[in-house]
Amino acid sequence: MTLDARSPETLAIHAGDLSPRTEGAPVVPAIVQSATYFGGGPDDKGEVQYARYGTNPNQLRVGRKVAALEGAEDGLALASGMAAISLTLLALTRAGDHIVSSSHLYGATRTFMEQELARRGVDVTFVDPDHPRSWRGAIRPSTRGLYLELPTNPTLRLFDLRPVGHLAREKGIPLVVDATFGTPVNFRPLELGADIVVHSATKYLGGHSDLIGGVVCGPQALVAEVRGLLHLYGPSLDPHAAWLLDRGMRTLVVRMERHNENATELAEWFAGREEVERVIHPSRSDHPDHELARELLLGPGGMLGVILRGGAAAADRFVQELRVAALAP
Ligand SMILES: Cc1ncc(COP(=O)(O)O)c(C=O)c1O
């Protein structure tokens, strides 16, 4: 595989470009809002194009763009972050198989593992990622995947994925990382030992709160398995949402740079207020994973936690008083 060596700034704009630069062709890719495509006659030996299969040009383009940014062989855009996570886990497992996962997870991911994988005969062992040795102890002959979310939602914890990546390689088991809160600008999971990266594109990648989307990036064979499940379960990204995601991503790098700066400055401001008990941001030296953040992240990110001295009542008052930031969980 040849990695695209262009800078993230350039990739975020141009990677995945499918259209030739011919005279009169539009500079901005068109929204191809079509479910079906001509073809399929007796002479057609190509792949059937159908928007549910993820082969619409807008879907293809944005999947390839995220893959290029991650340095992955292939990428597939899906209808939500949960579609990317659930189909990836389903692609890795069969009844009787086993997953080892960090216990620090986005709620729906945890519920999917506990309820949906269990219903399909797949066992999950949750390990405390503060104790890296627990991963090795939890592995069984039937283990088909290791799973980590970094940084975590909502507590912004970080764990060292490098030893988990070594273990994954030693055992021949893929390490899946949900890098939604990191983005390829701040966090490079594949370079640190992960095999597969999943994203909720709804957040930073889209960047404008106007779409729900997800992406899975990794080796071609695995992405092909997820694509096979997309054919059957059907959570395809609507072409218009794919186009919005592609457009949003053009500014990903500059947005992340500003997020990093703003959140660091705001964290500093909150830390100086006497109403504030603790500020949670990886830039802060009192963050439990501050040193690790300096090793793993290229930027601390825009997510910020604040614990007020007055407890829940003070927190309620605070969010009701917000004028610019919206209370929109
Ligand atoms: C870390 C993380 N992963 C996955 C998801 C799920 O993404 P979506 O809402 O796009 O399905 C979220 C959503 O909040 C998230 O924060």
Ligand as a Chemical Component Dictionary entry (heavy atoms), coordinates in Angstrom:
data_LIG
# 
_chem_comp.id                   LIG 
_chem_comp.type                 NON-POLYMER 
_chem_comp.pdbx_formal_charge   0 
_chem_comp.three_letter_code    LIG 
# 
loop_
_chem_comp_atom.comp_id 
_chem_comp_atom.atom_id 
_chem_comp_atom.alt_atom_id 
_chem_comp_atom.type_symbol 
_chem_comp_atom.charge 
_chem_comp_atom.model_Cartn_x 
_chem_comp_atom.model_Cartn_y 
_chem_comp_atom.model_Cartn_z 
_chem_comp_atom.pdbx_ordinal 
LIG C1 C1 C 0 -16.785 8.632  21.469 1  
LIG C2 C2 C 0 -18.063 8.406  20.722 2  
LIG N1 N1 N 0 -18.169 7.325  19.937 3  
LIG C3 C3 C 0 -19.300 7.078  19.239 4  
LIG C4 C4 C 0 -20.394 7.915  19.316 5  
LIG C5 C5 C 0 -21.626 7.587  18.526 6  
LIG O1 O1 O 0 -21.734 8.437  17.423 7  
LIG P1 P1 P 0 -23.089 8.736  16.625 8  
LIG O2 O2 O 0 -23.959 9.559  17.517 9  
LIG O3 O3 O 0 -22.634 9.436  15.392 10 
LIG O4 O4 O 0 -23.723 7.399  16.333 11 
LIG C6 C6 C 0 -20.324 9.059  20.108 12 
LIG C7 C7 C 0 -21.472 9.975  20.205 13 
LIG O5 O5 O 0 -21.573 10.803 21.110 14 
LIG C8 C8 C 0 -19.121 9.314  20.836 15 
LIG O6 O6 O 0 -18.995 10.398 21.606 16 
# 
loop_
_chem_comp_bond.comp_id 
_chem_comp_bond.atom_id_1 
_chem_comp_bond.atom_id_2 
_chem_comp_bond.value_order 
_chem_comp_bond.pdbx_ordinal 
LIG C1 C2 SING 1  
LIG C2 N1 SING 2  
LIG C2 C8 DOUB 3  
LIG N1 C3 DOUB 4  
LIG C3 C4 SING 5  
LIG C4 C5 SING 6  
LIG C4 C6 DOUB 7  
LIG C5 O1 SING 8  
LIG O1 P1 SING 9  
LIG P1 O2 DOUB 10 
LIG P1 O3 SING 11 
LIG P1 O4 SING 12 
LIG C6 C7 SING 13 
LIG C6 C8 SING 14 
LIG C7 O5 DOUB 15 
LIG C8 O6 SING 16 
# 
